[in-house]
């Protein structure tokens, strides 16, 4: 599983390391947006 992901990332980006870095940044941003969204909904429903 992990090796497949690494190979996929390597194929997507111009270089393996660069695509991995970009993916890390993107997934971090998505996670924080998702957490903010979920937290906001939870807070709204609790009031």
TAHU-V833878 format. One record per pair of residues at least 24 apart in sequence whose ideal C-beta (glycine too) atoms are under 10 Angstrom apart, sorted by the first residue. I is the first residue (numbers start at 1). J is the second residue. Records with the same first field share a line. If there is no record, write none. Layout:
I = J ; J
This chain:
none
